[in-house]
Amino acid sequence: MTDPLKDPSFQAYAKRLSTPSGYAELRLGMKLHPKQAAVLEDIFSKEGSRVVSRNANETGKTRKVLCAAILYAIEIRGAVCVSTAGTFRQIEKQLIPALNSYAHLFDSKLWKFQSTGIKRFDSKNNLWEDAYSGVSTDNEHFFQGYHKDEGRPLFVAIDECQGVDPTICNAAEDRCNPTWFLATGSPGDPQGAFYEMET
């Protein structure tokens, strides 16, 4: 009897599933535009990556790219993820519902999809830990408390970045020193942190 793990078709499937765009398509069932797939691959291309993605409205930057990036980071890369946005409504009404639409794919004994984030069960320490947190920076001009730890990478994403205070953008990227960083948003005025990142 042959070992199914050595089957070339299984190995090709497993290799594709281990990539961000493959994970989005095979695990989550998303149909990605090639540019969406390219952004996902760029985010996780290397440790210390910094990706800026400017998109028109309603092109899937939150419900596809950011959603897939967070789920890939927490499930495949074992990362802690945190995101903010120009307004908390973007997280509350767009991102969290998009993430929660995939909750049925995750074992409820190991994952809890909640109204402001996702928890993962740490069997080594027998406790629930934050895997993803959506945070508001609407009225606060700081972004702190999130850092990568030894053996635990950090993914930080800023959605609708054109509406986020520059001090928050700088703190999220520099002070938190994430393993992977994504700033995404729609074209806006030619000023501010997002414009500077784009240009």
Residue pairs with C-beta under 8 A, 6 or more apart in sequence:
4 10
5 11
13 26
15 22
16 22
16 26
17 23
17 26
17 27
18 76
19 41
20 40
20 41
20 43
20 44
20 68
20 69
20 72
21 32
21 36
21 37
21 38
21 40
21 41
21 68
23 68
23 71
23 72
23 75
23 76
24 30
24 32
24 37
24 40
24 64
24 68
24 72
25 31
25 32
27 71
27 75
27 105
28 67
28 68
28 71
28 102
28 105
30 64
30 68
32 40
32 64
32 68
33 59
33 60
36 60
36 64
36 65
39 51
39 53
39 65
39 182
40 65
40 68
40 69
40 72
42 49
42 51
43 49
43 51
43 69
43 155
43 180
43 182
44 69
44 72
44 73
44 77
44 180
47 153
47 179
47 180
48 179
49 180
49 181
50 173
50 181
51 180
51 181
51 182
51 183
52 161
52 182
52 183
52 184
52 194
52 197
52 198
53 61
53 65
53 182
53 183
53 184
54 184
54 185
54 186
54 187
54 194
54 198
55 61
55 184
55 185
55 186
56 186
56 187
57 186
61 159
61 184
61 185
62 90
62 94
62 95
62 98
62 159
62 184
63 94
63 95
63 98
65 184
66 83
66 95
66 98
66 157
66 159
66 182
66 184
67 95
67 98
67 99
67 102
69 155
69 157
69 182
70 81
70 83
70 99
70 118
70 132
70 155
70 157
71 99
71 102
73 79
73 81
73 153
73 155
73 180
74 80
74 81
74 118
74 120
74 131
74 132
75 106
77 153
77 155
78 152
78 153
79 131
79 152
79 153
79 154
79 155
79 179
79 180
80 129
80 130
80 131
80 132
80 146
80 148
80 149
80 152
80 153
80 154
80 155
81 131
81 132
81 133
81 154
81 155
81 156
81 157
82 132
82 133
82 134
82 135
82 146
82 154
82 155
82 156
82 157
83 91
83 95
83 132
83 133
83 134
83 135
83 156
83 157
83 158
83 159
84 91
84 134
84 135
84 136
84 137
84 143
84 158
84 159
84 164
84 168
84 172
85 91
85 95
85 158
85 159
85 160
85 163
85 164
86 159
86 160
86 161
86 162
86 163
86 164
86 185
87 138
87 160
87 163
88 134
88 136
88 138
90 159
90 160
91 116
91 134
91 135
91 136
91 159
92 115
92 116
92 134
95 134
95 159
96 115
96 116
96 117
96 134
99 113
99 118
99 132
100 113
103 111
103 113
106 113
109 121
110 120
110 121
111 118
111 119
111 120
111 121
111 131
112 118
112 119
112 120
112 128
116 133
116 134
117 130
117 131
117 132
117 133
117 134
118 130
118 131
118 132
119 128
119 129
119 130
119 131
120 128
120 129
120 131
121 127
121 128
121 129
122 128
122 129
133 146
135 143
137 143
137 164
137 165
137 168
140 168
141 165
141 167
141 168
142 167
142 168
142 171
143 168
143 171
143 172
143 175
143 176
144 171
144 175
144 176
146 154
146 156
146 176
146 178
147 154
147 176
147 177
148 154
148 176
148 177
148 178
148 179
153 178
153 179
153 180
154 176
154 177
154 178
154 179
154 180
155 178
155 179
155 180
155 181
155 182
156 172
156 173
156 176
156 178
156 180
156 181
156 182
157 181
157 182
157 183
157 184
158 164
158 168
158 169
158 172
158 182
158 183
158 184
158 185
159 184
159 185
160 184
160 185
160 186
161 169
161 183
161 184
161 185
161 193
161 194
161 197
162 185
162 186
162 187
162 188
162 189
162 192
162 194
162 195
163 185
163 188
164 193
164 194
165 193
166 192
166 193
166 196
169 183
169 193
169 194
169 197
170 193
172 178
172 181
173 181
173 183
183 193
183 194
183 197
185 194
188 194
188 195
189 195
